[in-house]
Amino acid sequence: MGDASVISGGFMSAITSSLRRRRFDSLVIGAGGGGLRAALQLARADATVAVVSKVFPTRSHTVAAQGGMNAALANVLPDNWHWHMYDTVKGSDYLGDQDAIEYMCRAASHLVVELEHIGVPFSRLDDGSIYQRPFGGQSQNFGGVQAARTCAAADRTGHAILHSLYQQNIRARTHFFDEYFALDFIKDDQGYILGALVLEIATGEPLLIEAKTTLLATGGVGQLFATNTNARINTGDGLAMSLRAGIPVQDMEFFQFHPTGIAGRGMLITEGARGEGGYLVNKDGERFMERYAPNAKDLASRDVVSRAIYMEVRDGRGCGPEGSYVHLKLDHLGSDVIKKRLPGIRETIKTFLGIDPINEVIPVYPTAHYTMGGIPTNRFGQVVMPIKKGAEEAVPGLYAAGECACVSVHGANRLGGNSLLDIVVFGRAAGNHIIEYLKEVRQHRPVDNESVEQAMARFLRWDARAQVEGQEETVDALRRSLQQVMEKYCGVFRDDTILTQGVEKVREIEARFQNVVLRDQSKCFNTARIEALELENLIDLGLATVISALARKESRGAHSRIDYPERDDLAWMKHSLYFKEEQRLEYKPVRTQPLTVDSFPPKKRVY
Ligand SMILES: Cc1cc2nc3c(=O)[nH]c(=O)nc-3n(C[C@H](O)[C@H](O)[C@H](O)COP(=O)(O)OP(=O)(O)OC[C@H]3O[C@@H](n4cnc5c(N)ncnc54)[C@H](O)[C@@H]3O)c2cc1C
């Protein structure tokens, strides 16, 4: 597959010239919090902006965010942005870029207040100020006692933020293309990104959206793993589009496993449950986190808590008939706290387990949650590429923000509550940079037909695939195999043998993908076609993840190697860059210099 020659040149140029086209100043791919925050900035500055989303905007995964958004408002306990910065650098296991982290933590309070003003109904304290709960990895005074930094709208914070942002975009006259699937970028011969070819899902018709700038805000890749907290749409399409355009993806070996997914199912129980006073116990009723993190206990960083649960189960202290999970205890909190602060997770638990957390303990186990890696950007949202050793330059016209981007503020491990912050901070920053760019670049550059034809060919070859005889693979089965391979060979703990097998197995899946046929060739709302396109993206990202993980011979943050249990700053305090071409890796240094304050040098990370 990937062979465009099945479609003749003349036929292709006829299709290309009859293609429907639309023109905007700016194209935003993705209508989660990242995309909508950027679009709002642009629309308010009177740019014409198109937002493309494969689902209705308010169904984007941001809607599922529960626990909240970090900002050092100091409404509950003393706090300041510098402490938040320290916690984020430490949480990242010193792989985060400190200039971007300073920028994010400084902007946080302002952006929470801004969200409040556009209508986000944050929970309140008695004095009317915004309620804040303690979350994992938060401290006062650079590693001192627990802080309370997470601003929450009960346990439906993402829902509140996404709906408010959508409403404000409607008001600002952002143009929405709902249920359109982005296929590939369109470029010119000088490397400018000039928009994208998208597919109208309802009709099956392609549409070319030309734009002076394109921003990717397509979210994470949680669907790489069998057990995950993510929406089914989180297939990393934007990352795969970038890979196909020759742009690398960064730090893909760092995938966050959230400690408290519903055992065996994966749905998330927010860290806010522990923030409100919940804790984990093993089969002996022991509060085991006291052994692994004597100070922070259940509110240690996510990587630390996930590994602790895994080890309790491995060492025979798990709960349940097979000893395969641990218990999260909330039943001591009282029904008032649960009803007021955690109503959403109570509902989830009642629906999926048939029990009420007010009276019963909850079986939990780590579940794939968040993509720390992504498309490399700077803190202005520009996508950056290495040009020669040590230097990089921006890809003209291309931006990325939100979970699909790697700025990198989360480094090797993201702190809870920092992603909702990341998406609004860098969505807005990218919007601001684009506004400046549009002042310089007033004209649309002519689109290079060859790049349109390439994108069309990749899309149209699925029609040709209907006729292939012989061995057939189905999208569903292959997607399932990929998810199981990733879970088994690239999970919480890794070593050389297991990762080497993982690389082989994902390469086998890549080869089997050549035999996938599309039996349903209908045009209208053909979800089989969409799932095939998504699977192709997932396979590229599975390879990126497992190849990057095999290469990194140290343990840092979420990447835990049994054969290299220590962090190795001398050899490995650097970002990885994976290129699709030749499946090769390069590395670039971590930016350790903040904007205005002293650098936080790497220290042993204990909680
Ligand atoms: C269950 C859950 C709970 C969470 N809770 C918290 C929390 O409490 N606090 C916190 O800070 N973080 C939390 N997170 C993480 C955080 O919610 C996400 O990282 C963040 O919302 C991602 O936002 P985004 O804008 O980058 O992408 P998303 O919200 O994932 O949106 C992606 C958008 O891209 C579009 N898209 C993707 N591919 C295509 C394509 N090919 N064509 C067209 N459109 C496309 C989708 O339609 C969608 O609109 C949680 C995550 C999950 C899964």
The ligand as an ORCA input file, in Angstrom:
! r2SCAN-3c Opt
* xyz 0 1
  C     -10.599     11.038     31.274
  C      -9.609     12.161     31.283
  C      -9.554     13.045     32.343
  C      -8.634     14.079     32.349
  N      -8.609     14.943     33.418
  C      -7.740     15.977     33.412
  C      -7.744     16.930     34.464
  O      -8.547     16.877     35.388
  N      -6.848     17.930     34.427
  C      -5.958     18.069     33.408
  O      -5.179     19.018     33.432
  N      -5.950     17.189     32.391
  C      -6.822     16.155     32.363
  N      -6.806     15.272     31.325
  C      -5.956     15.554     30.171
  C      -6.576     16.657     29.332
  O      -7.975     16.605     29.434
  C      -6.198     16.529     27.868
  O      -4.803     16.391     27.741
  C      -6.619     17.770     27.101
  O      -7.975     18.061     27.336
  C      -6.371     17.611     25.605
  O      -6.906     18.725     24.944
  P      -6.591     18.993     23.414
  O      -7.271     20.257     23.060
  O      -5.140     18.903     23.181
  O      -7.235     17.753     22.635
  P      -8.676     17.041     22.705
  O      -9.577     17.645     23.691
  O      -8.386     15.599     22.778
  O      -9.286     17.386     21.273
  C      -8.750     16.866     20.076
  C      -9.538     17.429     18.916
  O      -8.911     17.064     17.697
  C      -9.886     16.619     16.787
  N      -9.224     15.718     15.836
  C      -8.350     14.727     16.099
  N      -7.969     14.125     14.957
  C      -8.604     14.757     13.950
  C      -8.629     14.612     12.549
  N      -7.921     13.673     11.898
  N      -9.416     15.441     11.826
  C     -10.182     16.396     12.432
  N     -10.175     16.577     13.765
  C      -9.404     15.773     14.509
  C     -10.955     15.970     17.636
  O     -12.173     15.937     16.944
  C     -10.974     16.929     18.824
  O     -11.804     18.027     18.516
  C      -7.729     14.224     31.285
  C      -7.768     13.355     30.225
  C      -8.692     12.320     30.230
  C      -8.659     11.365     29.066
*
